[in-house]
């Protein structure tokens, strides 16, 4: 299949200074290729070279089968559009007028817009959901609205390829999703080829067919995200310290390697918000017994908590039950996350019941009725209905402990 754009032994940089060597891109119709990597890695330099704004230090960029530097500017503008990070310095210009600039390759010297041009402009604004912005002053728009207008302008060129540099930067989550969905729809439905740079790794994983990892003057990995993106590769790419990327969930978790002093009985995702709350409060956390296919296991593992786990779909071994019991016995307090109970995790209820009988303080996200039924009305178990209530209860417990230590002369 013929490539929309491809490179041949391409080195990119400025004048004679090479920034990235051996950039190999072979972009097909309808394909989305994403460049990720730390700031200053050279992603923008690659995009500027692909778009013809920078001359290659070495090698060639081909648009179709033609060297991009042998294509006339108007012809190139009909085949490729570019959305860079520079802000437009325009005043007293409507969003509609900005989008109409995309028709310049077709309007000739005088720039007269025909009925067909106006129809294309309106259709492009409708495509990106910006039709209601048409008569608004461009400078009065939010960053997300401006980005949609700029994409509409790029589409007005009717290209087969669009190159974007950080199109989701400075956008709130709503506008990030809108921009990504627009690009995904254009590539999937209309066959537009998209090459872009992103800082949002989770978006890159979910919307791009090909990911290129750029670092230290080279493309360190390239391929389908499922093949090349792992917890370790992202950590190395961005030299992340104190946090771990979880490639299964697409999330970054702050590490908590404090010695465990609190035990969380969790499962089925109910423990995740508790882990994060306790970590923010400064507690070391142990949790279990979790199956290795449980979302709580994935999050706890990424946070580097102490995790007592069991292989998926197997009964909990006596060894792991004993290990969890030891952490429970040493805990300052225990949190029962209200996890659902099935055939294989009954052991967690049994451990909680033993802890309650031993008088260990337990905060449970179950109802008062369930607590009375499961823990025989033990006074050491307190029902909490929200994270705020849990935080307040823990603060109260800590205050009581401080008063006791003071009375005993420990502080």
C-alpha positions in Angstrom: 0.0 0.0 0.0 1.3 3.5 -0.9 2.2 5.7 2.0 0.7 9.2 2.3 4.0 10.4 3.7 7.2 8.5 4.4 10.9 9.2 5.1 14.2 7.8 3.8 17.2 7.8 6.1 16.0 11.0 7.7 18.0 13.0 10.2 16.3 16.1 11.6 17.7 19.2 13.3 18.7 22.8 12.6 21.2 23.7 9.8 24.1 21.2 10.4 23.1 20.2 13.9 21.4 16.9 14.1 18.7 16.5 16.8 17.2 13.1 16.0 18.8 10.5 13.8 17.2 7.8 11.6 13.5 8.9 11.8 11.6 6.3 9.8 7.9 7.0 9.2 5.6 5.2 6.8 2.2 6.6 7.3 -0.8 5.0 5.5 -4.2 6.4 4.7 -6.4 6.7 7.8 -3.5 5.9 10.1 -2.8 7.9 13.3 0.9 8.1 14.4 1.8 9.6 17.7 5.1 10.9 19.0 5.7 10.8 22.7 8.7 11.7 24.9 10.0 14.2 27.4 10.2 17.9 26.7 13.1 18.9 24.5 13.3 15.4 23.0 12.9 16.7 19.4 9.2 15.8 18.7 8.4 19.3 17.3 11.6 19.2 15.2 10.4 16.0 13.6 7.0 17.4 12.9 8.4 20.6 11.4 10.7 18.6 9.1 7.8 16.3 8.0 5.7 19.4 7.2 8.5 21.0 5.2 9.1 23.9 7.5 12.6 22.6 8.3 15.0 21.1 5.8 16.3 17.7 6.7 19.9 17.5 8.0 20.1 14.4 5.9 17.7 12.1 4.0 14.3 12.9 2.4 10.7 13.3 3.3 8.3 12.1 0.6 4.7 13.2 0.3 3.3 10.4 -1.8 6.2 9.6 -4.1 7.5 13.2 -4.4 10.3 14.9 -2.3 8.3 17.4 -0.2 10.7 20.1 -1.1 9.9 19.6 -4.8 6.2 20.3 -4.2 4.8 23.8 -4.9 3.5 25.5 -1.7 -0.1 25.6 -2.9 0.0 22.0 -4.0 1.5 21.0 -0.6 -1.2 23.0 1.2 -3.9 21.0 -0.6 -2.3 17.7 0.5 -1.1 18.6 4.0 -2.3 20.9 6.8 -0.3 21.7 9.9 -1.5 22.8 13.4 1.4 24.0 15.5 1.6 25.3 19.1 2.2 29.0 18.2 -0.7 31.2 19.2 -2.3 33.3 16.4 -1.9 37.0 17.1 -5.1 38.2 15.5 -7.6 40.8 16.6 -11.0 41.8 15.3 -11.1 38.5 13.4 -14.0 36.0 13.8 -13.6 32.3 14.1 -15.3 31.9 10.7 -12.7 34.1 9.1 -9.9 32.1 10.7 -11.3 28.9 9.3 -11.8 30.6 5.9 -8.0 31.0 5.7 -7.8 27.3 5.1 -9.3 27.9 1.7 -6.3 30.1 0.5 -4.7 27.3 -1.5 -7.9 27.2 -3.6 -9.0 30.8 -3.9 -6.2 32.3 -6.1 -4.4 35.6 -5.8 -7.4 37.7 -4.7 -8.7 35.2 -2.2 -12.3 35.4 -3.3 -14.5 32.8 -1.6 -17.1 31.0 -3.7 -20.3 29.5 -2.6 -18.6 26.1 -2.5 -15.8 27.5 -0.3 -18.3 28.9 2.2 -20.1 25.5 2.2 -16.8 23.8 2.9 -16.0 26.2 5.7 -19.4 25.7 7.4 -19.0 21.9 7.0 -15.5 21.9 8.6 -16.8 24.0 11.5 -19.7 21.6 11.9 -17.4 18.6 11.8 -15.4 19.9 14.8 -18.5 21.2 16.7 -17.6 24.8 16.3 -20.5 26.1 14.2 -21.8 28.1 17.1 -18.5 29.9 17.4 -18.5 31.3 13.8 -19.2 34.9 14.6 -17.3 35.0 17.9 -14.1 37.1 18.0 -11.3 34.5 17.9 -9.2 36.1 20.7 -12.3 35.8 23.0 -12.4 32.0 22.7 -11.2 29.5 25.3 -8.1 27.4 24.5 -10.3 24.4 23.7 -12.5 26.4 21.4 -9.5 27.9 19.7 -8.1 24.5 19.1 -11.3 23.3 17.4 -11.3 26.4 15.2 -7.6 25.7 14.2 -8.4 22.1 13.4 -11.4 23.3 11.3 -9.1 25.7 9.4 -6.7 22.8 8.7 -9.6 20.7 7.5 -10.7 23.5 5.2 -7.6 22.8 3.2 -9.1 19.4 2.4 -5.8 17.6 3.0 -5.1 13.9 3.0 -2.6 14.4 6.0 -2.8 16.6 9.1 0.2 17.2 11.4 -0.5 18.5 14.9 1.9 19.5 17.6 0.5 19.0 21.1 -3.1 19.6 20.2 -4.4 18.8 23.7 -1.9 21.0 25.6 -3.5 23.5 28.0 -7.0 22.0 27.5 -9.3 20.8 30.2 -10.4 17.2 30.1 -13.6 17.9 28.2 -11.8 19.7 25.4 -9.1 17.1 25.3 -11.6 14.3 24.7 -13.4 16.4 22.1 -10.2 17.0 20.1 -9.2 13.4 20.3 -12.6 12.2 19.2 -12.6 14.6 16.3 -9.2 13.3 15.1 -10.3 9.7 15.6 -13.4 10.2 13.7 -11.6 12.0 10.8 -9.1 9.2 10.5 -11.5 6.3 10.8 -14.4 7.7 8.8 -12.8 10.0 6.3 -9.4 8.3 5.9 -7.4 11.3 7.0 -3.8 10.4 8.0 -2.9 12.1 11.4 0.6 12.6 12.8 0.8 14.3 16.1 2.9 14.8 19.2 1.3 14.3 22.6 2.2 14.5 26.3 -0.9 12.5 27.3 0.4 9.0 27.3 -2.9 7.4 28.1 -4.5 9.2 25.2 -1.7 8.1 22.9 -2.3 4.5 23.9 -6.0 4.6 23.3 -6.2 6.6 20.0 -3.1 5.9 17.9 -2.3 3.0 15.8 1.5 3.7 15.9 3.5 5.2 18.7 7.0 6.6 18.4 9.0 7.1 21.6 11.6 9.8 21.2 14.4 10.4 23.6 18.1 11.4 23.7 18.4 12.0 20.0 16.8 9.0 18.6 13.5 7.0 18.3 14.0 4.5 21.1 10.9 2.4 20.1 8.2 2.4 17.5 5.2 0.2 16.9 1.7 -0.6 18.1 1.1 0.7 21.6 0.1 -2.8 22.8 3.5 -4.0 21.7 5.8 -1.3 23.0 4.2 0.5 25.9 4.7 -1.1 29.3 5.0 0.2 32.8 8.8 0.0 32.5 9.2 1.6 29.1 7.2 4.7 30.1 9.1 5.0 33.3 12.4 4.9 31.4 11.2 7.2 28.7 10.3 10.0 31.0 12.8 9.1 33.8 9.9 9.0 36.3 10.8 8.9 40.0 8.4 8.5 42.8 5.6 7.3 40.6 4.8 4.3 38.4 2.8 4.2 35.2 0.3 1.3 34.9 -0.1 0.3 31.2 -3.2 -1.8 31.9 -5.1 1.1 33.5 -3.4 3.9 31.7 -2.8 5.7 35.0 0.1 7.1 36.9 0.2 6.2 40.6 2.3 8.0 43.2 4.5 5.5 45.0 4.1 4.9 48.8 6.9 2.8 50.1 6.4 3.6 53.8 6.5 0.6 56.1 3.0 -0.7 56.4 1.1 0.4 59.5 -2.5 0.2 58.2 -4.2 -2.8 56.6 -6.9 -2.4 53.9 -9.1 -5.4 53.1 -10.0 -4.6 49.5 -11.1 -6.0 46.1 -12.9 -5.2 42.9 -11.7 -1.6 42.8 -13.2 -0.7 46.2 -9.8 -0.3 47.7 -8.2 2.0 45.2 -9.7 5.3 46.6 -8.8 4.1 50.1 -5.1 3.4 49.0 -4.8 6.9 47.6 -6.5 8.6 50.6 -4.3 6.8 53.2 -1.2 7.5 51.1 -2.0 11.2 51.0 -2.5 11.1 54.8 1.0 9.7 55.2 0.2 6.1 56.2 2.2 3.1 55.0 -0.3 0.6 53.7 -0.6 -3.2 53.4 -3.5 -4.7 51.5 -4.9 -8.1 50.7 -5.8 -10.7 50.0 -6.1 -9.6 46.4 -6.2 -11.7 43.2 -3.7 -10.8 40.6 -6.4 -9.9 38.1 -8.1 -7.5 40.4 -7.9 -3.8 39.6 -7.0 -3.1 43.3 -4.0 -5.4 42.8 -2.9 -3.4 39.8 -3.2 0.0 41.5 -1.6 -1.3 44.8 1.3 -2.8 42.8 1.9 0.4 41.0 1.8 2.4 44.2 4.4 -0.1 45.6 2.2 -0.9 48.6 2.7 -4.2 50.5 0.4 -6.6 48.7 -0.7 -10.0 49.9 -1.9 -11.6 46.7 -3.0 -14.9 45.2 -3.0 -16.2 41.7 -6.2 -15.6 39.8 -9.1 -18.0 40.0 -7.5 -20.2 42.7 -8.5 -20.6 46.3 -6.5 -18.6 48.8 -3.7 -20.6 50.3 -3.1 -21.0 54.0 0.3 -19.3 53.6 -1.2 -16.1 52.2 -4.0 -16.1 54.8 -1.4 -16.4 57.5 0.7 -13.5 55.9 -2.4 -11.3 55.8 -3.2 -12.2 59.4 0.2 -11.0 60.5 -0.2 -7.6 58.9 -3.7 -7.3 60.4 -2.5 -8.1 63.9 0.2 -5.3 63.7 -2.0 -2.7 62.1 -2.8 0.6 63.9 -6.2 0.2 62.3 -7.9 -1.7 59.5 -10.1 -0.4 56.7 -12.7 -2.7 55.2 -13.4 -1.2 51.8 -16.8 -2.9 51.4 -15.5 -5.3 48.8 -18.0 -7.7 47.2 -17.8 -11.2 48.7 -17.7 -14.4 46.5 -16.7 -18.0 46.9 -13.0 -17.4 46.8 -12.5 -14.3 48.9 -14.5 -15.4 52.0 -11.2 -15.6 53.7 -11.0 -11.8 53.8 -14.2 -11.7 55.8 -12.8 -14.4 58.1 -9.7 -12.3 58.7 -11.7 -9.2 59.4 -13.9 -11.1 61.9 -10.8 -12.3 63.8 -9.4 -8.8 63.9 -12.7 -7.5 65.3 -12.7 -10.2 68.0 -9.2 -9.2 68.9 -10.3 -5.6 69.4 -8.5 -4.1 66.4 -10.1 -0.9 65.3 -11.8 -1.4 61.9 -13.4 1.2 59.7 -15.9 -0.4 57.3 -17.6 0.9 54.2 -20.5 -1.5 54.9 -23.9 -0.5 56.4 -24.5 -0.7 60.1 -26.8 -3.6 59.5 -24.2 -5.5 57.5 -21.6 -4.8 60.2 -23.9 -6.1 62.9 -24.4 -9.3 60.9 -20.9 -9.9 59.8 -19.0 -8.9 63.0 -21.5 -9.9 65.7 -22.0 -6.4 66.7 -18.3 -5.8 67.7 -17.7 -2.4 69.1 -14.3 -2.2 67.4 -16.0 -1.8 63.9 -17.2 1.6 62.8 -19.3 2.2 59.7 -18.1 5.0 57.4 -20.1 6.1 54.3 -17.5 8.2 52.5 -13.8 9.0 52.2 -14.5 12.2 54.1 -16.0 10.3 57.0 -13.1 7.8 56.9 -10.6 10.7 57.0 -12.4 12.3 59.9 -12.6 9.0 61.8 -8.9 8.4 61.4 -8.1 11.9 62.5 -10.2 11.3 65.6 -8.4 8.1 66.3 -5.0 9.7 65.9 -6.0 12.5 68.3 -7.1 9.9 70.9 -3.8 8.1 70.6 -1.9 11.4 71.0 -3.8 12.2 74.2 -3.1 8.7 75.5 0.6 9.0 74.7 0.7 12.4 76.4 -1.0 11.0 79.5 1.5 8.2 79.7 4.4 10.6 79.2 5.4 9.2 75.8 5.3 12.7 74.2 
